[in-house]
Amino acid sequence: MVKPSIHRPTKATVNLKAIEHNINWLKSQIDDKQKIYATVKADGYGHGAVEVSRAAIRAGAKGLAVATVDEAIEIRQAGLVQVPILVLGLTNPRGIVDILQYNLTITVGDAEFFRLAYEELKATNQLELLSLYNLDVHLAVDTGMSRIGVTTKEAINSFTKEIRDFPWVNWIGAFTHFSTAGGGPEEYVEFQWQAWLELNEFLPVGVTERHFANSAMGMWHNERAPKSTIIRFGIAMYGIDPKDALSTDSDLKLVEETSIAALQPALELTTEIIHVKQVPAGTSISYGATYQSAQEEWIATLPIGYADGWHRHYSVVPVLIDGEYAEVAGTINMDQMMVRLPKAYPVGTEVTLIGKNSGLENHPSMIAKKVGTIGYEILTSIGPRVPRVYWS
Ligand SMILES: *Cc1c(COP(=O)(O)O)cnc(C)c1O
């Protein structure tokens, strides 16, 4: 496992107060009965799953959502045992012992999971676990994302029938996922909504958790009834607009000035100048010698590179130093990169890659727009070599 490199100044600072603020803001927008589940997959979107989970629970999240069983185990092992953890992806039935013992709630798309899990327990002489633990499950319902889950009422009906063979299974929930609420044709939201309403009719009454909302659905479609009993609050909890993929520059401005002003980005990525020099005109900088100084220039070296998740194609993203932009000079290396300074700064000067710096901001959505992706990818790309530092 890669260990965080603490002997260099590059770090991601996570403001847990911002996470709490964003959850409190969402809470003010929804019904008291709706439960917020903090989505902390991919190490809490790069912020640190355990710390974010703790902050989210402090702010009133009633559960957590992750992508994999292993992510859930990490959180349980950190001592967070009091809330449900829903694993959103499909899991390997071979992991049934961990799933039971760590009290995880899993997602299934058919009853085959239970047959295979039973066989696994039998083969390893652990069937007695089924008298100690129950398995809580949610059924994935595919209404148009075409990723996982049942697509028809027939499939729901046969699942309903088959699950009776497994009295150790508690079928407590069903959920779907919308593909265009955060960007794409609005009509498709309506299409999926109709499919969801229709398939809901075939779920047994005992399946009481029925949820469809991620950040975008929770923020912009929460008027739809029956309401999502759980809101699987992800990107917006980290302070990022779920629609940042679509926004033109002016959209983005609008979004930031209006509803999304309520959301506070929680993560800042900073480093320090570790080397600085003045180069004469015509000096080639970095691999490939793609950059030549046009005149005498101040060039600083920063201890961060693509192996930290600051990808090579981020060379179009200026960094912030002392309230000024500094353009990247040449290609970004694995562990280092060079920038052109507006003037001389000493070694040790703070540099902001993501976040605010004396009135300027490198907002994850802006960076995403510049490099042709979405804020989610900017945040989750920050690698394990970058230490996470928390304040709350
Ligand atoms: C990742 C994920 C979420 C959270 O989505 P955001 O857009 O980050 O709010 C919710 N539900 C499912 C099924 C997911 O995979």
PDBQT file of the ligand as one rigid body, heavy atoms in Angstrom, charges set to zero:
ROOT
HETATM    1  C1  LIG A 401     -22.161   7.264  -6.329  1.00  0.00    +0.000 C 
HETATM    2  C2  LIG A 401     -23.601   7.012  -6.150  1.00  0.00    +0.000 A 
HETATM    3  C3  LIG A 401     -24.391   7.942  -5.464  1.00  0.00    +0.000 A 
HETATM    4  C4  LIG A 401     -23.906   9.311  -5.065  1.00  0.00    +0.000 C 
HETATM    5  O1  LIG A 401     -23.991  10.141  -6.210  1.00  0.00    +0.000 OA
HETATM    6  P1  LIG A 401     -23.684  11.696  -6.166  1.00  0.00    +0.000 P 
HETATM    7  O2  LIG A 401     -23.973  12.143  -7.548  1.00  0.00    +0.000 OA
HETATM    8  O3  LIG A 401     -22.249  11.840  -5.828  1.00  0.00    +0.000 OA
HETATM    9  O4  LIG A 401     -24.577  12.293  -5.149  1.00  0.00    +0.000 OA
HETATM   10  C5  LIG A 401     -25.697   7.591  -5.200  1.00  0.00    +0.000 A 
HETATM   11  N1  LIG A 401     -26.204   6.394  -5.604  1.00  0.00    +0.000 NA
HETATM   12  C6  LIG A 401     -25.476   5.503  -6.288  1.00  0.00    +0.000 A 
HETATM   13  C7  LIG A 401     -26.090   4.220  -6.707  1.00  0.00    +0.000 C 
HETATM   14  C8  LIG A 401     -24.155   5.783  -6.600  1.00  0.00    +0.000 A 
HETATM   15  O5  LIG A 401     -23.435   4.898  -7.304  1.00  0.00    +0.000 OA
ENDROOT
TORSDOF 0
